[in-house]
Amino acid sequence: MQTNLRGRDVIDFQEWTKDEVDTVLDVAFALKRDRALGQPHPYLRDKVLAMLFFFASTRTRASFEAGMAQLGGHAQFIESRSTQIAHGDTAKEIGEILGRYNDGIAIRNVDWGVGNTYLREVATASRAPVLNMQCDQFHPHQALADLMTVIERFGDPRGRTATVSWACARSYSKPISVPQSLILLLPRFGMNVRLVHPPEFALMPEVVEQARENARRSRASFEVLDDFDEGIRGTDVVYAKSWGAVLTATDEAEEARLLDRYASWVTDGRRLATAGEDAVYMHPLPAERGVEVTDEVIDGPRSAVYDQAENRLHGQKAVMALTMR
């Protein structure tokens, strides 16, 4: 267990060693047990987390706020459009000022080509740790909760196979941050990963290469497929969600045409039946029911979506307790 994580930023767990991530998992499971037993754990009494949102949230805001309260501290909600951030506060100024007011700064900014850069500029200026609540490239706390859920379902994840697949959705063009964080983190714990997507919905090439290298170092496999049915067949984890064609589509109209072409990429009972005998369905929510996934799957006995959502709370509490104490 690593005991020197105070002040560390969490922008991408690729920047943390596996031992450090193992420490977060150990603490997360311990805090989850404490919560189940009603044991108080006010490790961050009198600490304040600034939560800066450039993008709407349900689970992220609720879990970070609840987590800070359970740790004995306070979460300060800041919405970019209703503050002076919308009128000129720079990333450096936010880092300098909120880093002096608060004991941690959590940020959600998913604007493509902007979000990750903004977080890193704030982190450079801040004396307090910066936590990524989702940017355009990574969603580390979602991936952490997903890994916790896999461990709870299967025990040691080594040798298990996770299918991280694109799925059709039409509400808006979703960030690529969830699949990118997943394909980076899961192979480090010995999981075989299948990245499945139509050619037009590729992820960042450098991230895919890092994921491939993570798998090689862990003696796991990493495949890139473009056949949805083949990707699900025999797998242990069906993690199928939508993301935008940010690397290929030039406008919304072109992406809409692509969605029409791949409208059949929906996780239904027939497809899930081809997965492994004890396979689980996972999704970070919200899911587009009837478009990404059918009700029989997301509400069925193999669905782990609510366990994932709960584990956001416990994983984030572990990160905050370790970095903000």
C-alpha positions, 0 to 999 in steps of 0.5 A: 500500500502506498501512503504518499498520495497526498496532493496528487492530481487525478487527471488520468490513472495512466499517470499513477502506478498500479501499486497506487491504483491498488491502494485506491481500490483497497481504501475504496472497498474499506470505505464501502464496508464502513458505509454498509456497517454504519461506521463513520469515517470523517477523514476530511473533516473541515476540508472543502472540495470545489466542484467546477462544472462546464457540463451537466451531471447527475451521478458525478455531482451527487456522488462527489457531494455525498462522498465529501459529506460522508468524509466530514467535509463540504462540496462547493458546487460551481457552475461555469455559466453562472459565475465569472468563469463565463466572463473571463476567469482564466484556468490559471486564475481558477487554479491559483484562487480555488487552490487557495480557498479549497483543499481540492478542485474537481472539474468536469469539462468535456469540450473536445480539444479543450477539457483535458488542457483546461484541467492541466492548466488549472492543476499547474496553477493550483496548490490543491489536487485537481480531480478529473470529473470527466474531460474530453479524453478521460473519465478516470473515476468512472473507470475506477468504479467499473473496475471495482464492479468487475472485481466484485462480480468476478474476483481476480479480474486476470484472464477475464475478457471485457468488451468495450464497444460502441453502441448507437445513441442519438441524443447528442455526441457523447465524449470518448472519455469513458472507453478511453479510460477503460481500455487503459485501466482494465489491461493493467489488471490482467484483463483481456480487452476487446475494443469494438467500434465501426471504423468511423468511431475510432478512439485516439490512436495514441491512447489505443497504443498505450492500451496495447502496451498496458496489455503486453506488460500485463500479459493480457490481450488487446484486440480492435474489432469492427463486428459488434456480434463478434466482439460480444461472443464469449466475453465476460463483460459487455460494456457497450455505450455510445460515443461520438465520431469526433476524430472523423465526422466534420459536422452533426449531419455527417455523424447523423448519417453514420448513426443511421448506418450503424443503428443496429448496434444495440445490446439486446437479449439475443446478443447478450445470450452469446456472451459468457455464461456469467457475463455482465452488462455494464453502462455508465448511465444514462443509457438511451433505452431502446437505442443503445440497449433494450429494457430486458438487458439493462433491467435484467439479472445480468445488468450491473449498472446500479452497482457501477453507479454506487461504486462511483461514490466509494471509489471517489471517496477513496481518491479524496481521502488519499489526496486531500487529507 
